[in-house]
Amino acid sequence: MAQQAAEDDSNVIVVTAQKREQNLQDVPIAINAIGNEKLDQLQVKEFSDVVKFLPSVTIQQGGPGFAQVYFRGVASGENANHSASLPTVGTYLDELPITTIAGALDLHAYDLARVEALAGPQGTLYGASSMAGTIKLVTNAPDTSGTYGSGGVEINNTAHGDFGQVLEGFVNAKISDNAAARLVGWYRKDGGYIDNIAGSRTYASSGIRQSNAALVEENYNDVETYGARLALGIDLDDNWTVRPTLMGQVQNADGSFAQERSGQTTKKLQTVQYNPEGSQDKWIQAALTIEGKIGNWDVTAAGGHLRRKSETQLDYSDYAYFYDALSGYGAYFYDNAGNLVNPNQYIQGIDRYKKTFGELRVSSPADAPVRVIAGLFYQRQSHDIEQHYIIDKLSDDLQVQGTVDNIWLTKQLRVDRDYAAFGEASYDVTDKLTVTGGLRVYKYDNSLVGFFGFSNPGYSSNPSYLCQGPSKVAGSPCTNVDKSTSDTDFIHKLNATYKFNDDALVYATWSRGFRPGGINRRGSLPPYGADELDNYELGWKTTFGAFRWNGAVYQEDWNGIQLSFLGANGLTEIRNAGIARIRGVEMDVGYRAGGFSINTGFSYNDAQIRRDFCAIANATFDCSTPGNSLLAPAGSRLPTTAKLKGNAVARYEFPIGAFDGHVQFALNYIGGRRNDLRPEQNAIKGNLPAYTTADISVGIKDDVWKIDVFATNLFDTNGVVGTGVQCFETVCGTGVTPATPTGGAFYDNVIRPRLIGVKFSRDF
């Protein structure tokens, strides 16, 4: 489907979803594409902004830089733990995959040619982690036609919060008739809107009282983002082009992005945190794309390297407080003099990512009756995991060896490797009927080595956490996990497309996607295998003059689901324990006449598991076996994504003297969602309620200047996108009442409140 770009009067959007340039209306897959000017009109600054206008896509965000994206309801409640499953959605920046193990980069959206959202398995052309769909962010390339640029400034204010601003601009410099450079830069300050209010706690086991008086602050979750991109385009001759690109971004976030539900506060946009919180996420990427011809075949070689470092601070005092009330947890912690210390915990984390990618592909002439795309793919990504769980003034015999005040340390190196050979062939049976077949043979080889837990028996004698061998990862006291898993398999795609004429086609597709398997760090559990998604889809694309109607109906069968949940001692466990079915429909309707345009889109997904989800997986899905238990019965809805999601954008453009004016109004709706697949845990957390947001903008422009006044989330909706809790839901959720009269603590991540702003830009 397509969210039509307003910048092209011919209503043609060119996309590269099938790794060729094609008119979107000729591509026989479900795809949304939002062009450069439309992104600006919709006030898109970050990925969560664009997701509002992609009906098939859902985002679950715990804060800047930490988001999980889902297509068509394919979500099992992943907690995005560093040792857990890879994402089900692949994200690409031009030719380079930017999905790291913990999710995609949180890129500021500026100077993008378009965003493409490819629904359904894209595994034959895009491979691992494109099991449910693919997001492509396509930047504007250097242009040899001339030297020009643009600059803009925005001032805004968040309801119940602070002011923010945006500065951004680009210069496209013609170097010669065959070479050009494009330099892009941005700075964004997002005002905070969560208040950290005063609170205190008394630990039951020791009587130690804790206060957060020094951390009380209004609007304490502000964010600062800045970055740049430099791209060079060189035409070596009429056939060969070289495009190197260097891009980087730094994002500093303070505070927490969730409102709290607890005995300390139930008011919106408030929390009570006892330790400093925040993050710094910085990354740099170098990429090179070479395009050319050998004979009449197109050749593309693309490669790149990404480095990312995320430093985080997290308040973990809920874990300490509720476990102290449950089991006298605080009585175990003392200093070197033998005196009890405050059992308050906090986390300091450093995550270092490296990703190297390479792809070589060839494609035959696009106008031939038989067309072929074939290629080779390689990717290696590593995640150096370092997390310190700290209790201040902890005695030496309770500390993890080699650390200061660590009661727990995670220091691991995770490496995920992917290799593939892929190809698709299309044959025009007649001038109206085309059949396509695709195949991808893949191999993954993933490993996890290092240390997690306590290195001294003073606190725990559980052998899973203690040293089992010498250190293999720098910074760890020893090794207690050293595992790897690998597999080789293939996936396929079959498609038939019938074109009635240049303005109408129908298609049928059977495609399969996969997600690689990985490691369970708990020593008693085996690795988990790959899961697969089979997609059976019927779709259509039509254009009748100024009217466009695209749609698809589909069934997706999800087999061997990598179900993740918190097991004993709060460790994430993953099992291939589920089968699910998603039945859905997507539609996109657009109309444009004169200065008026309206675009609407919606998706409906009925996503549910088809077999009982057992604590211990088995081939018969029998949860009554010895030691087993039923976690979720067959028929339970998959979590996180709504059955119904939709949007509508209406815009009217009109002349005002020498200027062009516009008025635009947008509505977005997302239905109710489950928080957790498991009924017991979902009942504790509560469902995520449906919500609707509205955006409005008015403005004028001429050939040089543009001014917009806008409001997003006009009616100040308090939409909840996810709920978190720090320990077992059955402990933190119940609040172990009456021992803890304050009750449990849950954290609802919410969308930004109403934002009102004014934006100026000038072209030159």
N, C-alpha and C positions, 0 to 999 in steps of 0.2 A: 504494500500500500504506500501511498505518498502523501506527505504533508506538503502541498505544492509551494514551491518557492515563488515569491512575488517578483523577484528581480528579472525574470525572463518573460517577456511579453508573449513569446510563442508557446508558453506553458510546457516547455520541454526541460526536463531535468536529466542531465547526463550523470550516470553513476558508474562505479567500477565494481559492483557487487560480485560479478562473475569474472573479475580480473581482466575485463575488457571494458572499454568505454562504450556504453549503450544508453539509449533512451530508456528511462525508468519504465515507461509503459510497455516496452518490448521485453522486459526481463521477467521470466516466468517463475518468480519466487515472491513471497510476501516481504515487501521492503518499504520502510518509511525513509524518506530523504528530506532533510530540511536544509535549504541553501543559506548562503552567507547573509543576504539581506534579511531573510526571514528570521534567522537566529538573532539578529540585532533588533528586529521589530518585537520579538517575543521576550526581550530583556534577558537573554540567556548569558549567564556569566560562568556557570559551572555545570558539571554533568547532571546534577539533580534538577537543574532548571530545564534542560532539554528533555529529560525523562517524562516530565509532565505532558509533553506533546507526542509521546510515543506510546500508543495504547497497549501494545503488547509487552511493554517493559515495566518492571517494578524495581525500585531501588530501596535498599535497607542501609541506612547510614548512621553510624555511631558518632560521627564527627568528621571534620575535614580530613581527607586522606584515607578514610577507613569506610569503604562502601562496598556492598555486594549487589550485583545486578542480576536480575532474573528475567527470562522470557517465558511467556505462555504458561505461567504457573509451575514451572519446573524448579521447585524449591522444596527441600526436606527439612529446613530449620538449621542449616549449617551455622556453627558459631564462629567461623573464620579463624579458628585457632591456628597458630603458626605451624603446628604439626598435622593439621587436618587436610581435608580434601581441597583440591584445586577448584577454582570457580567453574560454573557451568556455562558462562558466557565469555567469549574472547573479545578483547578490545584491541583495536589496531589504530596506530597513528601513522597515516599514509601506509607504507608497506610494512612497518615494524610492529610486531605484537608488543603491547605494553601492559599486558595482564601479568602482574607479579603474583607470587604465591598468595599474598594476602589481599589481592584485588587489584583493580586498575589504578593508574595514576589519576590524581585529582587535578586535571589540567584546566587552567583558566581558558575559557572559550572566547578567543579573539582571533580574527583574521583566518577563520576557517572557511574553506570553500563550501563545505557541506558536512552534515552528519548523516551517515547511512546506518539504519537499523535493520539487520537481516534476521527475520524470525525463522525459527525451526533449525534443525541440524544443518550446519555448514561444514561438516567434517571433511568432505572430499577435497575442498579447496583451501579450507582454513584450519583443519586439524584439531589437535587437542584443545580442550577447554572452549571449543565452539559447539559443544554438544547441543545446547538449547538455542543458540543464536550468536550473532556477531555484531559488534558496534564498530563502525569505521569513522574515525575523525580524519577528514581530508583537509590539509592545509592549502592555502593559496600558494602556488608555485611562483618562482621568479619569472618575470615577464620581460622579454626583450623589446617590447613595443615602445617603451619610453620610460622616463623617470617621473615618478609621482608618489604620493603618499597621503596619509590622513592622520589626524590626531584628535583625541577626544578626552573630555573630562566629565565626570558624573559626581554629584553630591546627593546623598540619600540619608534617610532616617528610618530606623526600625521602631515600630510601635513598642512601647514599654522598654525601649533600649536606647542605644547610642547612635550617633551619626557615623556615616561611612563615606568613602569616596573611591573613585576609580580613575586612573590615568592610563591611557593606552594609545599606541600609535604605531605606524609602520612607514617604512620608506622602501620603495621599489626603485632600484638604481640600474639604469641601462649602462652596462660597461662597454659593450660593442654590439654590433648586429647579431653576434652569436653568443653573447654572455650577459647575464644580469644577476644581481644580488638582491635579496629581500631581507631586511632587518626589522624585527617586530619586538616590541617591548610592552610590558604591562606592570601596573602596581594597583593592588586592590586592598582596601581596608574595610572589613565587615564589622559593623558595630555589634557589640554583645547585647543579649536580651535575657540571659539567665542570671538570677540573683542567688548568690551564696549567702544564706541567712544564718543568723546566730543559732547555735545549738550546743548541747553538752550531753555527755554519756557517762555512766558509771559502770565499770566492769564488775559483774556480780562476784567473781571469784576472789578479787583482791580489794574491792572498794576504791580502786583508782578512778579518778574523775578526769574526763577529757573534754576540752572546750575548743571550739574553732574560732574564738574571738579574733585572733590575728589574721584570719583569712576571710572575714566577712566583707563582701563587696557586691555592689550592684553591677549588673551587666558585665559579668566577669569573663564571658566567653567570646571575646573579640578575636578576629583572625586577620593576619596580614599575609598577603600573597604577592610575590613579585617574580618576574622571570623574563626570558628573552628567547628569541629564535633567530638564527642566521642561516639562510639558505642561499646556495649558489647554483645557478643553472648554466650549463655550458653545452652548446651545440657543437660537437666536434666536426660534424659534417651534416649532410642532409638526412642521414639515417641514425646517427648515434648521439645520445644526450647523456650527460653526467650531472647528477644532482646530489652534492653533499649537503648535509644539514647538521647543525649543532643547536641543541635546545636544552634549556634547563629552567628549573623553578624552585623557589624556596617558599614554604608555607609555615608560618608560626601561628599556633592556636593556643589560646589560654582557656583554662577552665573546663567545664563539662557542658555538653550539649543536650542534656536530658533534664526533664523536670521530675521531681521525686514524688513518689507515693509512699508515705511512711507515717509513723506516729509523730514524726518531727514536723512534717509539712505535707499538706495535700493541695496546696495552692498551685495554680499554673505558673510555669516559668520560675520556679523556686527549687532550690536544693540545699542540702546541709552536708558539706564536705569538710573533712577534718585534716586533709593533707593537700599540698599544692597539686594541681592538675594542669596538664597541657601537653603539647607536642610540637616538634619541629620535623617537618617532612621536606627533604630536599633531594633533588635528583638531576642528573644530567644524561643526555642521550646524544650519541653521535651515529649518524646513519648515512648510507650511501646507496643510491639507486642508479643503475646504468641501464638505459633502454636503447635498443637498436634493432637492426634487421640483418638477418643472414638469408640472402635471397629474398623471398617474399614472406618469410616467417619472422614474427616479432620475437625478440629475446629480451628478457628482463632479469637482471641480477640485482638482488637487494640484500643488504646486510646492515647490521648495526650492533651497538653495545650500549647498554643502559646500566647506570649505577644509581642506587637509591639508598638513602640513609634516613631512618625514622627514629627519633628520640622521643620517648614518652614518659610522662609522670602520671600515676594513677593512684587515687585514694582507695585503699583496700581494707579500710577499717570496718566495713560491714561484716566482712568475713571473720575478723577477729572478734567483733562484738557479739554476733549471734552464736558463734561456736563457743564463746566463753559462757554465754547463758545456758547453752545446751549441755556442755560437758566440762565446765571449769577450765576451759582452754588457757586462760590467762595465768593460771597457777603454775604452768610449766616454764615460764620465762623469768629469768633472774639475771642479775649482773654478776661481775666477777667477785663481788663481796657477798653474794648469796641473797641479795634483796630483790623482791619482785619488781619488775619494770612494767611500764605501760605496754600492754600487748598490741597496741595500735600497729597496723601494718600499712605499708605503702609500697608501690612498685616503681622501679626505675628501669626502663627498657631501652635497648639500642638494637635496632634491626637493620642489617646491612644486606642489600640485595644486589646481585649482579646478574645480568641477562645478556647472552650473546645469541644472535639470530642470523641465519643465512638462508636464502631461497634463490634457486635458479629455475626459471621456467621458460618455455617456448610456446608460441601459439601460432596456428596456421592462419591464413587470410580469412578475415571475418566475412567476406562475400562469397566464399566457396560453399558448395553444397554439403561438404563434409568439413567440419571444423574440430580442431583438436587443441586442448591445452594440457601440457604435461610439465612436471617439475620435480625437483628434489628439495627437501626441507630439513633444516637442522636447528635445534634450539637447546641451549643449556642455561638453566637458571639456578642460582644458589641463594640460600637465605641463611645468613649468619645470625643466629638467634641468641640474644643475651637479655635475660630478665632477672633483676635482683628484687627479691621479696624481703623487705627490711623491717626489723624491729630495733629501734634505737637502744643503745647501751646493752645489747645482748652479750651474755657471757661468752668467753672464748670457746668453751666446750660445747656450746649450742650453735655456734656459727658454722656455716659451710667453710671448709678449709680454704684459706687463701682469700677470703672476703672479709669485709667489715660489716658486722651486724646483719648479715644475710641469714635468715632462717631457712630460706629456700633459694636455690639458684637453678635457672635454666640456661645452659650454655651448649648449644647444639649447632651443627652444620647440616642443613638440608640441601640436597642437590637433586634436581629433576632434569632429566635428559630426554629429548624427543627426536626421533629420526623418522622420515617418511618419504615415500615416493608416491606421487599422485597424478591423476589424469582424468580428463573428461573429453568425451567425443560426442559431437552432435551431427545428425544426418537429416537433411531435408528430404523426407520421403516424397512429399509433393511441395508445391509452392505455398501450401497452407499448413502442412503437418510436419513437425520436427520432433525427432526422438533424441534423447540424450542419456548417456550412461556414464557414470563416474565411479572411480575406485581409488581408495587410499590404503596403502599398506604401511603400517606404522609399527614402531617399536618404542617402548618407553623403558627407562632404566633409572629408578629413583632410590635414593638412599637417605638415611638419617643416622648421624653418629654424634655422640657427646654425652652430656650429663644433665640430669634433672633430678631435683629432690634435695634431701639432707645428706651431708657427707659424714656426719657424726652420729653415733648411736645414742647420744645424750637425749635427743628428742624422739627419734623413731628408729625402730629396729627392722622396719619393713625392708626385706632384701631388694625390692624393686627400686628403692630410692638410694641405696648405699652403693659404694664403689664396687665394681666388678672387674676392673682392669685399669691399666695405666691411662693417663690422659691422652686423647687423640685430637682434641680441639683446644687450641690455645685459650687460656683463661678458665678452663674447667679443672677441678681438682682430680678428676679421674674419669672413667667411662662406665656408664651403666645402660647405654643403648647404642647398638651398632648393627643396623639392619639395612637390607636392601631388597628390592623387588623389581622384577622386570617381566615384560610380556611382549609378544609379537602377534598381530592380528590384522584384520582389514575391515573397512567399512565401505558402503556403496551408496550410490544414488541412481535412481531411474526417473526419467521425466518424459512426458509427452505433451507437446504444446500445439494447439490448433488455432491459427489466426483466421478469423472470419474476413477481416480486412485490416487496413492499417490502424484502425481505431478500436479493435476488439479482439481479444484472445481469451482462451480458456486453457488451463493446464492441469495435469495430474502428476503428483510427485510421490515417490516412496524413497525416503532418504534415512540415513542412519548417522548418528553422532556418538562420540565417546568421550569419556573423561578418564585419564590414566589412574591406575591404582597407586597406593602409597603405603606408608608405614604407620602402624600403631605403636606409639612409644612405650606403652605398658608392656613389659617383657612377656607377660602371660598370654598376650593376644597376637594372633598372626597378622601379616599384612592384609590389607583389603585390596580387592581387585578392581579392575575398570568397571564402570557402569555404562550402559548404552541406552540410547533413545531412538526408537523407530518412529518416523513421522509419515503419516498417510494424509495427503493434502489434495484438495480440489480448490482451484482458485480461478479468478477472472480479473481482467483489466479492460476497462472500457472508457472511451472518451466520445462524448456526443456534443460537438461544438464546444460551448463554454462549460459543459457539465462533465465531471469525471466520477466514475464509480468503480472502485476496486474492492476485492474481497477474497476471503478464503475460509473454507471449513476444513477441519482437520481432526485427526485422532493421533495422539502420541502415546506410545507404550514405553514406559521407563522400567528397565530391567536391571536387577542387581544394584539397587539404589545404595549409594554410600550414605547410610544414615549415621549421623553423628549426634552424640549426647554426652552429658557429664556422667561419668561412672564413679566408681569408688574413689574417695579422696579428691573429688573434683577434677579428675583427669578426663580429657576428651577421649571417647572411644568411638571407633568407626567400624561399621559392619556392613557387608553387602547383604542386607536383610529385607529388602522390600521390592515390591512390584507395584507400579502405579499406572494409572491411565488418565490422560487429559483429553477431554473433548472440548472443542472450542470453535469460535467463529470470530473473524476480524473483518471490519469494513472501514473504508475510507471514502468519503464523499466530498466533492469540491465543486464550487460554481464560481465563475468569474465573468463579470460583464461590466464594461466601462470601468468606473472607479470602485465598484463594489466586488468584494470577494468573501466567500464563506467556505471554511473547511472544517469538516467534522470527522472524527474517528472514534471507534470503540472496539473493545475486545471483550469476549465472554469466555471464561475458562472454567470448566467443571473438572477439578483436579482432585483425585482421591486415590488412596492406596487400595489395592485389590486383594491383598493377603494380609493376615495378621502380622504385626510387627512384634517380634519376640526379643527378649533381652539376650537370648543366645540363639543365633541364627541356625536353621537347619533346612534341609531340602524340602521338607513337607510343611514348613511354616506351622509346626505344632508347638504351641507355647506351654503345653502341659507336661513336657519332658522334665525329668528330675533337675532341679536347680533353675528351671526356666520360669519366665513370667511374661504375661501379656502387657506390652507397653502401649500399643495402639491397635484397635480392632480394624479389620477390613472395612472399607467404606469411610474411614476418617479422611477429612479434607487435608490436603497438603497445606502447610503454613505459609505465611509471609505475603502471598499474593492474593488479590481480590478476584472474586468471580467476574465482576463487572468493573471496567475502567473505561473512561471516555473523555473526550475533549472537543471543544468547538471554538473556532476563532473567526470572528467577523471583522472586516476592515472596510472602511470607506475612504477613498482618496479623492480630493477635489482641489480645484485651483483657488488660490487666494492672492489676487493681484499677480505679482511676479513670482509667487511662491506656490508650492504644492503642499496642501494640508492633508492631515489624516486623523481619523478616529478609529481606535481598535478596541475590541472587547473580547476577552477569552474566558472560558469556563473550563474547569478541570474537575473530574469526579473520580474518586477511587472508593470502591466498596469495602465492606467489612472483611477482616482477615483474621485467621487464627495466629496466635503467637507461637504455638508449639504443636507439633504433630500429636504428641501424647496427651490424651484427655486430662489426666490428673494434673500434669504441669500446666496445661493450658488453662484449666479452671483456676489455678493459683494466680497465674499472671494476668488472666483476663484476655478477651478478644480485643483486637484492634478495631475501633469503630470506623465506619465510613466517614468521609469528609469531602467537602466541595470547596474549591477556591476560585476566585475571580480576579482577573487582571485587567487593567485599563490603561490606555495611553492616548495622548493627543500630541500633535506636533506639526511643524512646518519645515520645509527644506527648499533649497534652490540647488543650483549646480555646484555650490561650494559649501554652504552652511547647512547644518541640520540641528534642530532643537526638539527635544522630546520631554514631555512631562508625563510621568507614569506612576502607577501603583500596582504592586503585586500583592497577592493575598489581600485584596481590597477589604474584605469583611472580617479580617483578622481571625481566621479559622485556626484553631489549635489542633492541627492534624498530627496524629501519632503514627510514626513509621516503623517503630519497633520498641520492644521492651527488654531491658536487661536486668540481671540480678547477679550478685557476686559469688554466691555459693549455691548449694543444692536448693532448688526451689522449695522442697519440702521442709527445709530448715529456715532459710531466709523468708520464705513465703508465709509460713505460719507465725514467724516471729517467736517461736517457742513460748508462746503465752501459757501461763501467766508469768513465767520467770522474766520475760521481757515485755513489760507493759507498753513499750513504745510500738510494738508490732513490727512487721516485716518492712523491707525497703526495696522498692522497685523503681526503675529509672526508665521513663518514657522519652525516647528521642522524638522530637517534634520538628515540624517544618518551621521555617522562619516566619515570625509574625508579619503583619502588614508592613510593607516597605514602600515609602513614597520618595521619589527622586526626580531630579532634572538632569538631562544629559545634553551636552553640547559637543558637536564635532565639526571639523573643518577639513575639507580635502584640498590638496595642493598638487 
